[in-house]
């Protein structure tokens, strides 16, 4: 495995990251339109220059508590199967290069969590952070449900 670039962000008091190659765009948080009858971790819909983007509150999705919306709150936007998805985070801290020796992909970590979205644990300056695959955070039926709602709104 070669070096990778990761975007480090915070979820309440946790450090997390995603591969920079997965990021379509990072936006400052602005109001989203609420969607009735969606799971509580779906914050709503965001308009990205005419494209409808469902926004997932990662704190709620990962059971880390409520998200306080501040000036630092961001939406990390990714694309999956032609659909954009936004993931609300408390703050984006930095983009760093990680070499393969700084990533722990041991089965113990992956099995303990039992989630497909954890790709490993990164380490920089004695700080540990999860490396998350945002495309695996939502289950297929959740993606389908959100996509159907968007199709009915457009």
Backbone as ProteinMPNN parsed JSONL, in Angstrom:
{"seq_chain_A": "XXXXXXXXXXXXXXXXXXXXXXXXXXXXXXXXXXXXXXXXXXXXXXXXXXXXXXXXXXXXXXXXXXXXXXXXXXXXXXXXXXXXXXXXXXXXXXXXXXXXXXXXXXXXXXXXXXXXXXXXXXXXXXXXXXXXXXXXXXXXXXXXXXXXXXXXXX", "coords_chain_A": {"N_chain_A": [[0.833, -1.185, 0.0], [0.567, 2.185, -0.848], [1.547, 5.537, 0.157], [-1.086, 7.547, 1.509], [-3.372, 10.301, 1.213], [-5.168, 11.873, 3.756], [-8.16, 13.316, 5.065], [-8.573, 14.892, 8.027], [-10.963, 15.029, 10.576], [-13.305, 16.181, 13.11], [-15.608, 14.512, 15.238], [-17.766, 15.314, 17.527], [-15.995, 14.606, 20.339], [-14.177, 12.969, 19.071], [-11.518, 11.95, 16.897], [-11.438, 11.524, 13.435], [-11.022, 10.261, 10.065], [-10.961, 10.456, 6.456], [-10.12, 9.081, 3.258], [-8.62, 11.395, 1.116], [-9.1, 11.22, -1.587], [-11.709, 10.402, -1.8], [-13.247, 12.596, -1.374], [-15.514, 14.803, -2.697], [-16.187, 17.443, -2.354], [-15.786, 20.0, 0.155], [-17.889, 21.724, 2.202], [-18.947, 24.725, 3.906], [-21.184, 24.49, 6.624], [-24.556, 25.031, 5.94], [-28.003, 25.938, 6.127], [-30.238, 23.164, 5.881], [-32.859, 21.499, 4.087], [-35.508, 20.015, 5.749], [-36.483, 16.556, 5.84], [-39.378, 14.754, 5.979], [-40.146, 11.78, 7.876], [-37.694, 10.429, 7.808], [-34.766, 8.672, 8.961], [-33.369, 9.754, 12.141], [-30.703, 10.512, 11.868], [-30.425, 11.482, 9.337], [-30.0, 14.554, 8.3], [-31.123, 16.313, 6.476], [-31.836, 17.872, 3.276], [-29.443, 19.324, 1.103], [-28.638, 22.008, -1.013], [-26.494, 21.953, -3.571], [-25.415, 23.968, -5.687], [-27.652, 23.496, -7.436], [-27.721, 20.729, -7.393], [-29.158, 18.102, -5.564], [-28.387, 17.171, -2.338], [-28.351, 14.734, 0.055], [-27.91, 15.003, 3.568], [-26.025, 13.535, 6.063], [-25.882, 13.263, 9.513], [-23.093, 12.598, 11.092], [-22.386, 12.312, 13.8], [-24.796, 11.545, 15.027], [-25.336, 9.209, 13.532], [-23.248, 7.538, 14.305], [-23.799, 7.253, 16.959], [-22.751, 9.212, 18.753], [-23.813, 11.303, 20.088], [-25.566, 14.51, 20.079], [-25.174, 16.958, 17.451], [-23.586, 20.002, 17.67], [-24.171, 22.935, 15.987], [-21.848, 25.042, 14.619], [-19.67, 27.794, 13.627], [-17.605, 26.343, 12.614], [-18.61, 23.975, 11.68], [-18.856, 21.556, 9.14], [-19.686, 20.192, 5.881], [-18.878, 17.262, 4.451], [-18.646, 16.197, 1.242], [-19.356, 13.406, -0.737], [-19.366, 11.08, -3.511], [-21.498, 8.539, -4.604], [-22.306, 6.032, -6.723], [-23.221, 7.898, -8.651], [-24.785, 9.601, -7.141], [-24.664, 12.347, -4.975], [-23.599, 12.585, -1.598], [-23.777, 14.103, 1.567], [-21.873, 14.574, 4.524], [-22.156, 15.554, 7.715], [-19.874, 17.103, 9.842], [-18.122, 18.06, 12.868], [-15.831, 19.688, 12.578], [-13.358, 20.292, 10.109], [-10.049, 19.497, 10.257], [-7.397, 19.144, 9.099], [-5.435, 18.214, 6.193], [-3.504, 15.459, 5.606], [-0.542, 13.564, 4.753], [-0.239, 10.096, 4.938], [1.906, 7.442, 5.649], [2.169, 3.936, 4.881], [3.103, 2.644, 7.167], [1.993, 4.052, 9.201], [-0.569, 3.286, 9.483], [-2.841, 1.166, 10.985], [-4.126, -1.826, 10.21], [-4.994, -4.05, 11.442], [-6.642, -7.159, 12.029], [-7.874, -7.354, 14.48], [-8.777, -4.788, 15.144], [-10.585, -4.25, 13.061], [-12.383, -6.404, 13.324], [-13.364, -6.106, 15.945], [-14.912, -3.847, 15.727], [-16.655, -4.593, 13.673], [-17.775, -3.39, 11.45], [-18.162, -2.399, 8.081], [-17.296, 0.082, 7.304], [-15.039, 0.969, 8.68], [-11.767, 1.355, 7.907], [-9.321, 1.183, 8.998], [-6.875, 2.258, 11.453], [-5.377, 5.32, 11.817], [-2.263, 6.993, 12.597], [-0.779, 9.832, 13.928], [1.602, 11.976, 15.204], [1.351, 10.87, 17.824], [-1.394, 10.787, 18.07], [-4.397, 9.005, 17.595], [-6.655, 8.001, 15.018], [-9.704, 7.031, 13.477], [-9.96, 5.591, 10.244], [-12.248, 6.132, 7.868], [-14.557, 4.774, 5.539], [-16.636, 6.567, 3.822], [-18.487, 5.854, 1.904], [-19.431, 3.448, 2.735], [-20.839, 3.882, 5.022], [-23.612, 4.304, 4.982], [-26.16, 1.918, 4.71], [-27.213, -0.222, 1.985], [-30.053, -0.261, 1.727], [-30.688, 2.072, 3.066], [-29.524, 4.007, 1.447], [-31.075, 3.615, -0.837], [-33.624, 4.346, 0.152], [-33.258, 7.095, 0.713], [-32.561, 8.019, -1.844], [-34.925, 7.523, -3.236], [-36.656, 9.347, -1.976], [-35.46, 11.759, -2.735], [-35.807, 11.621, -5.522], [-38.569, 11.869, -5.652], [-38.868, 14.47, -4.875], [-37.678, 16.038, -6.781]], "CA_chain_A": [[0.0, 0.0, 0.0], [1.346, 3.41, -0.941], [1.094, 6.614, 1.024], [-2.39, 8.111, 1.148], [-3.743, 11.57, 1.816], [-6.424, 11.776, 4.489], [-8.757, 14.526, 5.627], [-8.871, 14.63, 9.436], [-12.073, 15.849, 11.069], [-13.764, 15.815, 14.45], [-16.995, 14.174, 15.539], [-17.779, 15.634, 18.954], [-14.625, 14.579, 20.857], [-13.421, 11.913, 18.395], [-10.81, 12.254, 15.653], [-11.691, 10.562, 12.362], [-10.483, 10.709, 8.783], [-11.318, 9.731, 5.238], [-9.146, 9.303, 2.187], [-8.905, 12.632, 0.39], [-9.583, 10.881, -2.934], [-13.16, 10.185, -1.729], [-13.924, 13.872, -1.143], [-15.962, 15.565, -3.865], [-16.13, 18.849, -1.959], [-16.051, 20.301, 1.566], [-18.677, 22.959, 2.258], [-19.373, 25.221, 5.208], [-22.561, 24.081, 6.885], [-25.636, 26.012, 5.848], [-29.285, 25.293, 6.398], [-30.703, 22.078, 5.029], [-34.312, 21.305, 4.104], [-35.849, 18.801, 6.472], [-37.226, 15.533, 5.11], [-40.183, 13.991, 6.935], [-40.098, 10.326, 7.939], [-36.344, 9.908, 7.571], [-34.085, 8.388, 10.236], [-32.932, 11.002, 12.777], [-29.351, 10.888, 11.458], [-30.495, 12.205, 8.056], [-30.233, 15.932, 8.708], [-31.992, 16.951, 5.492], [-31.294, 18.016, 1.923], [-28.609, 20.493, 0.881], [-28.589, 22.37, -2.43], [-25.136, 22.259, -4.028], [-25.517, 24.539, -7.034], [-28.668, 22.813, -8.229], [-27.747, 19.279, -7.123], [-29.724, 17.795, -4.256], [-27.447, 16.352, -1.576], [-28.795, 14.369, 1.398], [-26.861, 15.227, 4.556], [-26.026, 12.596, 7.184], [-25.224, 13.742, 10.728], [-22.256, 11.461, 11.506], [-22.453, 12.127, 15.256], [-25.997, 10.749, 15.314], [-25.197, 7.9, 12.892], [-22.305, 6.741, 15.09], [-24.221, 7.319, 18.371], [-21.81, 10.04, 19.515], [-24.542, 12.429, 20.668], [-26.073, 15.536, 19.171], [-24.185, 17.837, 16.83], [-23.778, 21.438, 17.849], [-23.805, 23.614, 14.748], [-21.036, 26.232, 14.879], [-19.018, 28.327, 12.423], [-16.635, 25.357, 12.135], [-19.307, 22.792, 11.166], [-18.66, 21.374, 7.691], [-20.309, 19.063, 5.197], [-17.956, 16.596, 3.529], [-19.494, 15.628, 0.188], [-18.781, 12.318, -1.516], [-20.26, 10.613, -4.562], [-21.653, 7.085, -4.673], [-23.203, 5.622, -7.807], [-23.804, 9.068, -9.308], [-25.514, 10.43, -6.182], [-23.84, 13.008, -3.97], [-24.023, 12.477, -0.206], [-23.052, 14.989, 2.47], [-21.684, 14.061, 5.877], [-21.924, 16.678, 8.61], [-18.856, 16.883, 10.854], [-17.944, 19.246, 13.701], [-14.789, 20.55, 12.035], [-12.291, 19.676, 9.325], [-8.826, 20.028, 10.858], [-6.249, 19.222, 8.199], [-5.202, 17.146, 5.227], [-2.124, 15.009, 5.827], [-0.086, 12.354, 4.085], [0.051, 8.995, 5.858], [2.538, 6.307, 4.984], [1.533, 2.673, 5.274], [3.517, 2.275, 8.516], [1.195, 4.831, 10.148], [-1.948, 2.792, 9.434], [-3.026, -0.159, 11.561], [-5.271, -2.507, 9.599], [-5.052, -5.373, 12.053], [-7.98, -7.751, 12.08], [-8.463, -7.101, 15.802], [-9.496, -3.515, 15.088], [-11.701, -4.374, 12.134], [-13.359, -7.356, 13.863], [-13.996, -5.556, 17.15], [-15.931, -2.907, 15.293], [-17.604, -5.345, 12.857], [-18.409, -2.495, 10.489], [-17.386, -2.323, 6.844], [-16.811, 1.429, 7.026], [-13.748, 1.229, 9.322], [-10.716, 0.809, 7.06], [-8.119, 1.048, 9.803], [-6.624, 3.337, 12.399], [-4.185, 6.085, 11.467], [-1.542, 7.555, 13.736], [0.096, 10.957, 13.626], [1.976, 12.727, 16.407], [0.791, 10.183, 18.996], [-2.854, 10.809, 18.057], [-5.013, 7.945, 16.801], [-7.93, 8.366, 14.413], [-10.294, 6.028, 12.59], [-10.036, 5.905, 8.812], [-13.611, 5.717, 7.546], [-14.998, 4.785, 4.147], [-17.977, 7.157, 3.903], [-19.408, 5.155, 0.998], [-19.937, 2.253, 3.421], [-21.544, 4.285, 6.241], [-25.039, 4.047, 4.779], [-26.493, 0.612, 4.15], [-27.852, -0.107, 0.671], [-31.472, 0.087, 1.84], [-30.753, 3.477, 3.468], [-29.227, 4.778, 0.231], [-32.271, 3.487, -1.67], [-34.688, 5.132, 0.764], [-32.936, 8.517, 0.521], [-32.618, 8.285, -3.28], [-36.341, 7.573, -3.616], [-37.207, 10.62, -1.48], [-34.925, 12.822, -3.597], [-36.464, 11.488, -6.828], [-39.935, 12.375, -5.534], [-38.814, 15.916, -4.627], [-37.11, 16.743, -7.925]], "C_chain_A": [[0.876, 1.246, 0.0], [0.841, 4.426, 0.077], [-0.274, 7.095, 0.556], [-2.539, 9.467, 1.82], [-5.058, 11.365, 2.53], [-6.842, 13.15, 4.979], [-9.143, 14.173, 7.062], [-9.956, 15.596, 9.893], [-12.477, 15.378, 12.458], [-15.255, 15.499, 14.422], [-17.105, 14.268, 17.048], [-16.353, 15.541, 19.475], [-13.737, 13.526, 20.203], [-12.721, 12.448, 17.148], [-11.101, 11.147, 14.653], [-11.061, 11.104, 11.087], [-11.105, 9.906, 7.65], [-10.22, 9.992, 4.22], [-9.563, 10.524, 1.386], [-9.474, 12.345, -0.998], [-11.099, 10.657, -2.96], [-13.946, 11.495, -1.655], [-14.24, 14.555, -2.471], [-15.8, 17.054, -3.572], [-16.318, 18.944, -0.452], [-16.719, 21.675, 1.597], [-18.863, 23.401, 3.702], [-20.82, 24.814, 5.391], [-23.486, 25.265, 6.681], [-26.935, 25.235, 5.966], [-29.618, 24.205, 5.378], [-32.222, 22.007, 5.142], [-34.612, 19.985, 4.778], [-36.647, 17.846, 5.594], [-38.055, 14.767, 6.139], [-39.962, 12.487, 6.788], [-38.758, 9.726, 7.512], [-35.743, 9.566, 8.927], [-33.507, 9.687, 10.819], [-31.518, 11.426, 12.386], [-29.306, 11.506, 10.058], [-30.93, 13.625, 8.393], [-31.206, 16.634, 7.767], [-31.32, 16.995, 4.137], [-30.576, 19.353, 1.792], [-28.568, 20.748, -0.622], [-27.172, 22.787, -2.786], [-25.227, 22.688, -5.48], [-26.448, 23.722, -7.932], [-28.714, 21.306, -8.049], [-28.234, 19.042, -5.706], [-28.819, 16.791, -3.542], [-28.063, 16.019, -0.21], [-27.624, 14.486, 2.371], [-27.067, 14.303, 5.754], [-25.267, 13.238, 8.342], [-24.417, 12.561, 11.284], [-22.244, 11.249, 13.02], [-23.647, 11.259, 15.624], [-25.856, 9.336, 14.75], [-24.299, 6.979, 13.721], [-22.622, 6.753, 16.591], [-23.234, 8.082, 19.257], [-22.487, 11.262, 20.131], [-25.0, 13.411, 19.608], [-24.926, 16.369, 18.614], [-24.546, 19.282, 17.124], [-23.314, 22.111, 16.57], [-23.104, 24.922, 15.101], [-20.493, 26.749, 13.547], [-18.068, 27.313, 11.803], [-17.298, 24.124, 11.528], [-19.171, 22.736, 9.642], [-19.49, 20.205, 7.184], [-19.27, 18.515, 4.222], [-18.817, 15.864, 2.514], [-18.716, 14.578, -0.586], [-19.794, 11.928, -2.59], [-20.289, 9.091, -4.554], [-22.708, 6.779, -5.72], [-23.949, 6.811, -8.407], [-24.589, 9.989, -8.39], [-24.527, 11.049, -5.196], [-24.452, 12.784, -2.589], [-23.154, 13.409, 0.626], [-22.988, 14.379, 3.854], [-21.276, 15.232, 6.774], [-20.925, 16.292, 9.691], [-18.675, 18.175, 11.654], [-16.93, 20.224, 13.114], [-13.832, 19.72, 11.188], [-10.995, 20.323, 9.794], [-7.687, 20.212, 9.863], [-6.274, 18.074, 7.204], [-3.732, 16.761, 5.385], [-1.812, 13.809, 4.939], [0.23, 11.317, 5.157], [0.804, 7.927, 5.087], [1.968, 5.023, 5.566], [1.947, 2.222, 6.672], [2.712, 3.007, 9.591], [-0.255, 4.372, 10.194], [-1.991, 1.375, 9.986], [-4.295, -0.754, 10.969], [-5.444, -3.888, 10.208], [-6.489, -5.86, 12.154], [-8.656, -7.494, 13.409], [-9.3, -5.827, 15.775], [-10.742, -3.647, 14.221], [-12.781, -5.294, 12.717], [-14.079, -6.826, 15.092], [-15.143, -4.644, 16.736], [-17.024, -3.596, 14.486], [-18.371, -4.471, 11.869], [-17.524, -2.396, 9.257], [-16.764, -0.942, 6.643], [-15.497, 1.78, 7.739], [-12.661, 0.541, 8.489], [-9.414, 0.592, 7.817], [-8.017, 2.2, 10.779], [-5.315, 4.003, 12.0], [-3.551, 6.666, 12.718], [-0.659, 8.689, 13.246], [0.352, 11.726, 14.914], [1.314, 12.168, 17.658], [-0.733, 10.262, 19.098], [-3.359, 9.697, 17.15], [-6.341, 8.431, 16.241], [-8.388, 7.252, 13.491], [-10.221, 6.516, 11.158], [-11.337, 5.279, 8.323], [-13.829, 5.756, 6.037], [-16.439, 5.284, 4.163], [-18.974, 6.479, 2.971], [-20.002, 3.906, 1.637], [-20.738, 2.589, 4.68], [-23.033, 3.994, 6.127], [-25.223, 2.663, 4.176], [-27.234, 0.804, 2.834], [-29.316, 0.299, 0.769], [-31.647, 1.541, 2.288], [-30.488, 4.379, 2.266], [-30.458, 4.785, -0.673], [-33.401, 4.372, -1.157], [-34.471, 6.627, 0.501], [-33.059, 8.878, -0.961], [-34.063, 8.379, -3.759], [-36.987, 8.886, -3.181], [-36.745, 11.765, -2.37], [-35.628, 12.803, -4.95], [-37.877, 12.052, -6.758], [-39.975, 13.88, -5.336], [-38.38, 16.709, -5.861], [-38.085, 16.788, -9.074]], "O_chain_A": [[1.828, 1.338, 0.776], [-0.155, 4.201, 0.763], [-0.585, 7.058, -0.634], [-1.922, 9.745, 2.849], [-5.973, 10.751, 1.981], [-6.016, 14.017, 5.266], [-9.942, 13.264, 7.289], [-9.892, 16.8, 9.644], [-12.05, 14.32, 12.922], [-16.039, 16.116, 13.7], [-16.599, 13.408, 17.769], [-15.534, 16.365, 19.068], [-12.661, 13.219, 20.717], [-13.262, 13.292, 16.433], [-11.02, 9.965, 14.988], [-10.623, 12.254, 11.034], [-11.685, 8.84, 7.853], [-9.491, 10.98, 4.302], [-10.73, 10.665, 1.02], [-10.247, 13.144, -1.527], [-11.71, 10.716, -4.027], [-15.162, 11.506, -1.85], [-13.344, 14.845, -3.263], [-15.341, 17.823, -4.417], [-16.938, 18.07, 0.154], [-16.18, 22.655, 1.085], [-18.93, 22.574, 4.611], [-21.595, 24.794, 4.434], [-23.235, 26.361, 7.183], [-26.942, 24.005, 5.907], [-29.319, 24.318, 4.189], [-32.8, 22.401, 6.154], [-34.04, 18.954, 4.425], [-37.394, 18.274, 4.714], [-37.498, 14.191, 7.073], [-39.634, 11.996, 5.708], [-38.709, 8.644, 6.926], [-36.168, 10.116, 9.944], [-33.193, 10.615, 10.072], [-31.165, 12.593, 12.556], [-28.26, 12.0, 9.636], [-32.089, 13.865, 8.73], [-32.017, 17.451, 8.202], [-30.367, 16.262, 3.873], [-31.036, 20.376, 2.299], [-28.473, 19.809, -1.412], [-26.699, 23.841, -2.358], [-25.127, 21.865, -6.39], [-26.079, 23.315, -9.033], [-29.658, 20.663, -8.51], [-27.785, 19.695, -4.764], [-28.524, 15.714, -4.061], [-28.276, 16.92, 0.602], [-26.494, 14.119, 2.047], [-28.13, 14.288, 6.373], [-24.14, 13.701, 8.169], [-24.983, 11.639, 11.873], [-22.104, 10.114, 13.477], [-23.527, 10.344, 16.438], [-26.217, 8.367, 15.418], [-24.56, 5.781, 13.824], [-21.806, 6.312, 17.401], [-22.921, 7.653, 20.367], [-21.811, 12.156, 20.639], [-24.847, 13.18, 18.409], [-23.857, 16.472, 19.216], [-25.663, 19.726, 16.862], [-22.191, 21.885, 16.117], [-23.663, 25.787, 15.776], [-20.811, 26.219, 12.483], [-17.754, 27.397, 10.615], [-16.613, 23.304, 10.917], [-19.349, 23.739, 8.951], [-19.933, 19.35, 7.951], [-18.839, 19.202, 3.296], [-19.625, 15.01, 2.879], [-17.591, 14.806, -1.03], [-20.936, 12.389, -2.577], [-19.248, 8.436, -4.503], [-23.856, 7.211, -5.614], [-25.155, 6.744, -8.642], [-25.019, 11.059, -8.819], [-23.663, 10.361, -4.652], [-25.673, 12.792, -2.432], [-21.943, 13.494, 0.418], [-23.94, 13.742, 4.305], [-20.205, 15.817, 6.614], [-21.097, 15.284, 10.376], [-19.03, 19.256, 11.182], [-17.137, 21.437, 13.146], [-13.535, 18.573, 11.523], [-10.849, 21.544, 9.74], [-7.084, 21.282, 9.783], [-7.021, 17.107, 7.348], [-2.839, 17.606, 5.31], [-2.713, 13.133, 4.443], [0.882, 11.619, 6.156], [0.392, 7.544, 3.993], [1.351, 5.038, 6.632], [1.202, 1.478, 7.31], [2.746, 2.624, 10.76], [-1.083, 4.99, 10.863], [-1.271, 0.493, 9.518], [-5.396, -0.253, 11.195], [-5.979, -4.792, 9.567], [-7.42, -5.076, 12.338], [-9.883, -7.421, 13.473], [-10.404, -5.792, 16.319], [-11.825, -3.206, 14.606], [-13.969, -4.991, 12.612], [-15.273, -7.068, 15.265], [-16.219, -4.675, 17.335], [-18.194, -3.231, 14.595], [-19.501, -4.794, 11.5], [-16.299, -2.32, 9.361], [-15.802, -0.808, 5.887], [-14.896, 2.807, 7.421], [-12.63, -0.685, 8.377], [-8.514, -0.097, 7.337], [-8.936, 3.008, 10.918], [-4.283, 3.347, 11.862], [-4.198, 6.815, 13.755], [0.102, 8.542, 12.289], [-0.585, 12.082, 15.629], [0.774, 12.924, 18.465], [-1.304, 9.848, 20.106], [-2.816, 9.473, 16.068], [-7.065, 9.178, 16.898], [-7.583, 6.612, 12.815], [-10.395, 7.704, 10.885], [-11.509, 4.06, 8.358], [-13.347, 6.656, 5.349], [-17.359, 4.528, 4.475], [-20.179, 6.523, 3.219], [-20.98, 3.361, 1.126], [-21.262, 1.689, 5.337], [-23.645, 3.493, 7.07], [-24.52, 2.287, 3.239], [-27.814, 1.861, 2.591], [-29.78, 1.12, -0.023], [-32.639, 2.179, 1.935], [-31.155, 5.399, 2.092], [-30.838, 5.826, -1.21], [-34.058, 5.065, -1.934], [-35.401, 7.334, 0.111], [-33.602, 9.93, -1.297], [-34.388, 9.223, -4.595], [-37.773, 9.472, -3.926], [-37.535, 12.64, -2.723], [-36.005, 13.854, -5.468], [-38.339, 12.658, -7.725], [-41.0, 14.51, -5.597], [-38.673, 17.899, -5.977], [-37.773, 17.346, -10.126]]}, "name": "protein", "num_of_chains": 1, "seq": "XXXXXXXXXXXXXXXXXXXXXXXXXXXXXXXXXXXXXXXXXXXXXXXXXXXXXXXXXXXXXXXXXXXXXXXXXXXXXXXXXXXXXXXXXXXXXXXXXXXXXXXXXXXXXXXXXXXXXXXXXXXXXXXXXXXXXXXXXXXXXXXXXXXXXXXXXX"}
